[in-house]
Amino acid sequence: MKYLILSLLLFSAFVGFSQPGVTIEGTYQGKNIFVQNPVISDGESRCITKVEVNGKEQKLVNSSDIFEIDLTVFGLKKGDPLFVRLTYTEGCTPKVMNMDAFTNESSRINSGSIKGGILKWKKEYPEDYAFRIEQYRWNKWVKVDVEIQGPDAEGYYTADINNEKHSGVNTFRIVTENPIGMKAYSSNFTAQGSPDPVSWKLVQGNREIEFTTETRYELYDEKGNLLLTGEGTNINLDSLTGTIFFLNFDNYTSKVELI
């Protein structure tokens, strides 16, 4: 079993006035680090209060949603040990945007398999990593709302994706991610859906989209704003303004023009 090369140490204990923090360990890859730094509950202050690189504190410009940790000032060479500690305010969570700055190795889930529409895999990462299932449709990866079961007596987790399949060939993957955005992916798994593609037409005076069978859908306006999402056999358009929409359904994308 292959484990994540990066080791993540979460410090949640509070001693005196100490704040929570996270330490990320890896090797320098010649890249600077970009960190998402949300505003805390007071609506003004930022999440991160201190940044340390290999035990040395770096000056923190704490005024933007994403800031850069400049590693060039530490005289590091590629392959040198890299330890970055982020101290932050309780109740918020910073997120490292480019974990490839710590390693040139890809993080993988290696135990995954699929049989009869059931995905099966083992946990290969620490306890703070949560699972989700994603499906490739509409030219993007979409989170699938399925229940994850397990672990069983052999340590395997499972997810039934049979009800999530669109027509034709389906592609799924398993994703695990921790609170600061470190991710690992499985290989892609394929499953055959119905051989009959879904189609649609306008009915009710062009105020309703009717599908030939129940399908998952997304409806966008012509500026790319998501208006409606769901699953069903029709979409009522009475509450919408405009005459041009873009429709994702089954595994297809169509332009909808209301005449």
C-alpha positions in Angstrom: 0.0 0.0 0.0 1.3 3.4 -1.0 0.9 6.2 1.4 1.0 9.9 0.8 4.6 11.2 0.7 3.6 14.4 2.5 2.9 14.1 6.2 0.3 16.3 7.7 0.3 17.2 11.4 -2.8 18.8 12.8 -2.5 20.6 16.1 -5.8 21.1 17.8 -4.8 21.3 21.4 -4.9 24.7 23.1 -2.3 25.7 25.7 -2.7 29.1 27.2 -3.3 31.5 24.3 -1.9 29.2 21.6 -3.8 29.1 18.3 -4.5 26.0 16.1 -2.0 25.4 13.3 -1.1 23.0 10.5 2.4 21.8 9.4 3.0 20.6 5.9 6.1 18.6 5.2 7.7 17.8 1.9 10.6 18.7 -0.4 11.2 22.0 -2.2 10.3 21.8 -5.9 11.4 25.3 -6.9 7.9 26.7 -6.6 6.4 29.3 -4.3 3.3 28.4 -2.2 -0.1 30.0 -2.7 -2.4 29.9 0.3 -6.2 30.7 0.5 -6.7 33.0 3.5 -10.4 33.5 4.3 -11.9 36.3 6.4 -12.9 35.1 9.9 -16.3 35.6 11.5 -15.7 39.3 12.4 -15.9 40.1 8.7 -12.6 42.0 8.7 -9.6 39.9 10.0 -7.9 37.2 8.1 -7.6 33.5 9.1 -3.8 33.1 9.1 -1.9 34.9 11.9 1.7 33.5 11.4 3.7 31.7 8.7 6.9 29.8 9.4 9.2 28.1 6.8 11.7 25.6 8.2 11.3 27.1 11.6 11.8 30.7 10.4 9.0 33.1 10.5 8.1 34.9 7.2 6.6 38.4 7.1 2.9 38.0 6.6 1.0 40.5 4.4 -2.4 39.5 5.7 -4.7 41.5 3.4 -5.9 39.3 0.5 -7.9 36.2 -0.2 -4.9 34.4 -1.5 -1.3 35.2 -0.7 2.1 33.9 -1.8 4.8 32.4 0.4 8.0 33.4 -1.3 10.4 30.5 -0.8 13.2 32.0 -2.9 14.4 34.1 0.1 15.3 31.0 2.1 18.1 29.8 -0.2 16.5 26.4 -0.8 17.6 24.0 -3.5 15.3 21.5 -5.2 14.9 18.5 -3.0 15.7 20.3 0.2 13.4 19.5 3.2 10.5 21.8 3.4 8.4 22.4 6.5 5.7 25.1 6.4 3.6 25.9 9.5 0.5 28.0 9.2 -0.9 29.3 12.5 -4.5 30.4 12.2 -7.6 31.6 14.1 -9.9 29.1 15.6 -13.0 28.5 13.5 -11.5 29.0 10.1 -9.4 26.8 7.8 -6.6 28.0 5.4 -6.0 26.1 2.2 -2.8 25.5 0.3 -3.7 26.0 -3.4 -0.7 24.2 -5.0 0.4 21.1 -3.1 2.8 20.4 -6.0 5.1 22.9 -4.4 5.9 20.2 -1.8 6.4 17.1 -4.0 6.7 16.1 -7.6 5.0 12.8 -6.9 1.3 12.4 -7.7 -0.9 11.3 -4.8 -3.0 8.2 -5.7 -5.6 5.9 -4.3 -4.3 2.5 -5.5 -6.8 0.0 -4.1 -9.9 1.1 -6.1 -11.9 -1.3 -8.3 -15.4 -1.5 -9.8 -17.7 -4.5 -10.3 -21.5 -4.5 -10.9 -21.7 -0.8 -10.5 -20.1 -0.9 -7.0 -16.9 1.1 -6.3 -14.6 -0.5 -3.7 -11.5 0.9 -2.1 -9.4 1.0 1.0 -8.4 4.1 3.1 -4.8 4.9 2.4 -4.5 8.3 4.0 -4.9 9.8 7.5 -8.2 10.0 9.3 -8.8 13.7 8.4 -9.2 12.8 4.7 -12.8 12.6 3.6 -14.1 10.7 0.5 -16.3 11.7 -2.3 -17.2 10.1 -5.7 -17.0 12.2 -8.9 -18.4 11.5 -12.4 -17.1 12.9 -15.7 -20.0 14.4 -17.5 -20.7 17.7 -19.4 -16.9 18.0 -20.0 -16.2 18.4 -16.3 -15.9 16.3 -13.1 -19.2 16.5 -11.1 -19.6 15.3 -7.5 -22.0 12.4 -7.2 -24.4 12.4 -4.2 -24.0 8.7 -3.2 -23.8 7.2 0.3 -20.3 5.7 1.1 -20.4 2.6 3.2 -17.7 1.1 5.3 -15.2 0.1 6.2 -16.1 -3.6 6.2 -14.2 -6.3 8.1 -11.4 -6.2 5.4 -11.1 -2.4 5.6 -12.9 -1.7 2.3 -15.3 1.2 1.6 -18.0 0.9 -1.1 -20.4 3.2 -3.1 -23.2 2.1 -5.3 -23.2 4.3 -8.5 -25.8 2.3 -10.5 -28.5 5.0 -10.1 -26.0 7.8 -11.1 -25.3 6.5 -14.6 -26.1 8.4 -17.7 -26.6 6.8 -21.1 -23.5 5.2 -22.8 -20.2 4.8 -21.2 -19.8 6.4 -17.7 -16.5 7.4 -16.0 -16.1 7.7 -12.2 -13.3 8.3 -9.8 -12.7 8.3 -6.1 -11.3 11.4 -4.4 -10.0 11.9 -0.9 -9.2 15.4 0.5 -8.3 16.8 3.8 -9.4 20.2 5.3 -6.6 22.2 3.7 -7.1 20.9 0.2 -4.5 18.1 -0.1 -6.1 15.5 -2.5 -5.5 12.1 -3.9 -7.3 10.4 -6.8 -8.0 6.9 -7.9 -7.8 5.7 -11.4 -10.8 6.3 -13.6 -13.4 3.5 -13.6 -16.0 3.0 -16.4 -19.5 1.5 -16.3 -22.0 1.0 -19.1 -25.3 3.0 -18.9 -28.4 2.7 -20.9 -27.9 2.4 -24.7 -30.7 4.9 -25.3 -29.7 8.5 -25.1 -32.0 11.1 -23.5 -33.5 13.8 -25.7 -35.7 16.9 -24.9 -38.3 19.2 -26.4 -40.1 22.4 -25.5 -43.7 22.1 -24.4 -46.4 24.2 -22.7 -45.9 27.1 -25.0 -42.1 26.9 -24.7 -42.3 27.4 -20.9 -41.2 23.8 -20.1 -38.4 21.5 -21.1 -39.6 17.9 -21.3 -37.1 14.9 -21.3 -37.8 11.5 -22.8 -36.8 9.9 -19.5 -35.7 11.0 -16.0 -32.2 12.6 -16.1 -29.9 14.8 -14.1 -29.7 18.4 -15.4 -28.2 21.9 -15.1 -29.6 25.0 -16.7 -27.5 28.1 -17.3 -28.2 31.6 -18.6 -26.3 32.9 -21.6 -23.7 34.5 -19.3 -22.9 31.2 -17.7 -24.8 31.6 -14.4 -26.3 28.5 -13.0 -30.1 28.9 -12.7 -31.5 25.5 -12.0 -30.1 22.0 -11.2 -31.8 18.8 -10.3 -33.1 15.5 -11.6 -36.4 14.8 -13.2 -38.4 14.5 -16.5 -39.1 18.2 -17.0 -38.0 21.7 -16.1 -40.5 24.5 -15.6 -39.2 27.8 -17.1 -42.0 30.2 -15.8 -39.8 31.8 -13.2 -37.0 32.6 -15.6 -36.4 35.6 -17.7 -34.4 35.6 -21.0 -34.7 33.7 -24.2 -31.4 31.8 -24.5 -30.2 29.1 -22.1 -27.7 26.3 -22.0 -28.8 22.9 -20.8 -26.7 20.1 -19.4 -28.6 16.8 -19.3 -27.8 13.1 -19.5 -24.2 13.4 -20.9 -25.0 16.1 -23.4 -25.1 19.9 -23.6 -27.7 21.8 -25.7 -28.6 25.4 -26.5 -32.2 26.3 -25.7 -33.8 29.2 -27.5 -37.2 30.4 -26.6 -39.0 31.8 -29.6 
